[in-house]
């Protein structure tokens, strides 16, 4: 439309007034970071990345409004305060932004008004700092290496060790050799002038190794000199090129990646001298963690480390849990960062941390939250040596559970397995590379004994996470031509192995159904459910009921009573029932769905609904030394979301032939007063027992963690009343605590 001249002038003036003082970057493309002497990851000097260089922000006109915008852009919910006059130390280089003025609703500092890039009348004594709230915004779930790398004008991409000695070349993984760095797409060697053990520590950490040892530099110098005397040596011609070398690297030793260290690619400008005056490459020697070492002699019983990772799809990742006062608990993500995560990774025998994850991104724990505000300096031997607050007093919930992804050694195990014939890359017949008569050969795996444990190892070796199905008949999937012969049989895995080749298996191959379309197959997935029983609720709700037989016809029909009920004079008499409520939480990262489709669900006329899983839980009463004296119902269940936390919608309901399952974060509750929610103890004499509940006992449905599927309580029955105490999931206590409990029970029962 044509505007009247006066209105057009007004609009132009208005637009000029509204226009920001700087040329705007596209929203969200501006990168920020917090650095300096802050004790926590959510505070520090505010720095911005412009034209490939980090610079500071001046405190002129800066207020809480601007701090809110910066904190939100960094992934925090809000700002707590801001700091003027270089409270977090003076920065270096450019002061990129001055007189920053935000409305407060911007999603990036780039959307605020300021003087223009580098236009400033400030000095570094006026560098602004911010303190953000530790709570993260949804979607900001990790501190990754890519967010922390300083470009320094170059892009340092990867690091590798090039083995020099024959013994080092034979080892898998490679532990010793010359350091090579991939910079701007080209591999270069690093000059050993000024090379320190701190540098070696960072390189080893990046390659998945927890520690480093000194090398015999005199030996490597002699070897180098011999190569330099050879006129045909490629090394000799390469060393003459200044572009072959990285001049100098200087690390503190706490960095998670070499790119965070100071890096000098060539000598200082104006100095015409060689990039490597010493003329020899830096050599490192790393120490592999216990899982990646070749066992020598008899395996010794290892001490249980007081830290562990749970529910991770890959080796070296998972929710962080620590053992304190004999009980396992989680770590709150307030203050969690790459430095603390790296201490934990090294303690577990991995390298430095690749990612520090927030917001229960690898599933929630259930139970205690032990630590919050963990602040490691980077040199501690264990997470327990770092200053931290008590988790109970931090106001944290399990949706704040911290997790980690560690650097792990590359052992090329992925090259020894493949899938063939599936409809997608995540499924197919499992084919493995093994030695047959001294020669490497691809072939199939016999599906005898093939189950979820073995499938989990296969998917992890493939780098595809968890197994959702272990398939024993793959007649509809065509394998690779020439790889149809079975080369591995009798495979039994614990589930912790790094590769199928590490599992127990037959010596000579023996497969009951021979060659054909019954070789082992898998379907892999990157996320899985994780069912956990609420132990506390079981303990609080247990009681005895003497229930008349006249009210138990339906339960009897569904085999919820012990066998002696068959011989009673119905409807006269009663059964003694140990009743309790059970609440089964799905703490994983995928919905728990029945194994079979609704076409094969069973209608239960008595209770008027379909049951989708034939064996979903076992309820048992055991003697102290483990023999069963009574069992509850092992019948099928109807799965549904009884409740969900605030903000989550219920998705599964049994009524009206509805979909069945348990949504991530929700729980399925079976109240103490419903049929079959009991153990029939009519025939049990008074005494001390163990009450045990096992969820998903046949591993019918894949889960990210089976170690928490069993719940146990100590049970005392005096013939009139029952007491349950010490209820806990199978992985809640440390090994010593479990042991001492059993010893204590045996002493009480005079069994020793």
Secondary structure, DSSP 8 states (H G I E B T S, - for coil): ----HHHHHHHHHHHHHHS-SS----TT--EEEEESS-SSTTEEEEEEEETTEEEEEB-TT--HHHHHHHHHHTTBS-EEEEE-TTTT----S-EEE-S-B--S--SSGGGSB-S-TT-----GGGB-EEEE-S-B-TT--EEEHHHH---TTS-EEEEEEE--SHHHHHSSS--EEEEEEEETTEEEEEB-TT--HHHHHHHHHHTT-SEEE---HHHHHHHHHHHHH-TT-HHHHHHTSGGGEE-EEE--S--SSGGGSEEESSS-TT----S-TT--B-EEEEE--GGGS---SS-------SEEEES-SSTTEEEEEEEETTEEEEEB-TT--HHHHHHHHHHTT--SEEEEE-TTTT----SEEEEEEEE--S--SSGGGSEEEEGGGTT--GGGB-EEEE------GGGGEEEEE-SSTTEEEEEEEEEETTEEEEEEEB-TT--HHHHHHHHHHHT--EEEEEES--TTS---TT--SEEE-S-B--S--SSGGGSB--SS---TT-SSS-B-EEEEES--B-EEE-HHHHHHH-EEEEEEGGG-HHHHHTT-S-GGGGGS-TTSSEEEEEE--EEEEE-SSS-B--SS-GGG-EEETTTTEEE-BSS-EEEEEE-TTS-EEEEB----B----SB--TT-------GGG----B-TT-EEEE-TTSTT-EEE-TT--SEEEEEEEEESTT--S-BS-STTSEEEEEEEE-SS-EEEEEEEETTSB-HHHHHHHHHHHHHHTT--
